[in-house]
């Protein structure tokens, strides 16, 4: 079961990063999380979780990652 903040973050990241891999945004993912009231440490943990599922690829820093082509368009509760 996913929490509402996880679903909201995923949705906003999808909106900002688009649905294509390697699409760049001018903000870190943790900054985007802060915009909706998610603590940076929580955002970091959620991004690591997405990476573990193979949906978020970040190379050097989880904050500057991108969606993999197989990532779902949206998360459900």
C-alpha positions as CSV (number, residue, x, y, z in Angstrom):
1,X,0.0,0.0,0.0
2,X,1.4,3.4,-1.0
3,X,1.0,6.5,1.1
4,X,-0.5,9.7,-0.3
5,X,2.7,11.6,-0.2
6,X,4.4,8.9,-2.3
7,X,1.7,9.0,-4.9
8,X,1.7,12.8,-5.0
9,X,5.5,13.0,-5.4
10,X,5.5,10.4,-8.2
11,X,2.7,12.3,-10.0
12,X,4.5,15.6,-9.7
13,X,7.8,14.1,-10.8
14,X,6.1,12.6,-13.8
15,X,4.6,15.9,-14.6
16,X,8.0,17.8,-14.3
17,X,10.2,15.1,-15.8
18,X,7.8,14.0,-18.5
19,X,7.3,10.4,-19.6
20,X,10.6,10.1,-21.4
21,X,13.9,8.9,-20.0
22,X,16.6,11.5,-19.6
23,X,14.3,14.4,-19.7
24,X,15.8,17.2,-17.6
25,X,14.2,19.6,-15.1
26,X,15.8,22.6,-13.5
27,X,15.0,21.4,-10.0
28,X,16.3,18.5,-7.9
29,X,13.7,15.8,-7.1
30,X,14.1,16.7,-3.4
31,X,13.2,20.3,-4.2
32,X,10.0,19.1,-6.0
33,X,9.1,17.1,-2.9
34,X,9.6,20.1,-0.7
35,X,7.1,22.0,-2.8
36,X,4.4,19.7,-1.7
37,X,5.6,19.4,1.9
38,X,7.6,16.2,1.9
39,X,10.8,16.3,4.0
40,X,14.0,15.9,1.8
41,X,14.9,12.7,3.7
42,X,11.5,11.2,3.0
43,X,11.8,12.2,-0.7
44,X,15.3,10.6,-0.8
45,X,13.9,7.4,0.6
46,X,11.0,7.3,-1.9
47,X,13.4,7.9,-4.8
48,X,15.6,5.0,-3.6
49,X,12.5,2.9,-3.4
50,X,11.6,3.8,-7.0
51,X,15.2,3.0,-8.0
52,X,15.0,-0.4,-6.4
53,X,12.0,-1.1,-8.5
54,X,13.9,-0.2,-11.6
55,X,11.7,2.9,-12.4
56,X,14.1,5.7,-11.4
57,X,17.7,5.8,-12.6
58,X,20.1,8.3,-11.1
59,X,23.7,7.3,-11.7
60,X,25.5,9.6,-9.2
61,X,22.8,11.4,-7.2
62,X,19.3,10.2,-6.5
63,X,18.2,13.8,-6.5
64,X,19.1,14.2,-10.2
65,X,17.6,11.0,-11.6
66,X,15.2,10.3,-14.4
67,X,12.4,7.8,-15.1
68,X,13.2,4.6,-16.9
69,X,11.1,3.7,-20.0
70,X,9.3,0.9,-18.1
71,X,8.1,3.1,-15.2
72,X,4.3,3.3,-14.8
73,X,2.5,6.5,-15.8
74,X,1.0,6.8,-12.3
75,X,1.0,5.0,-8.9
76,X,-2.1,3.6,-7.3
77,X,-2.8,3.3,-3.6
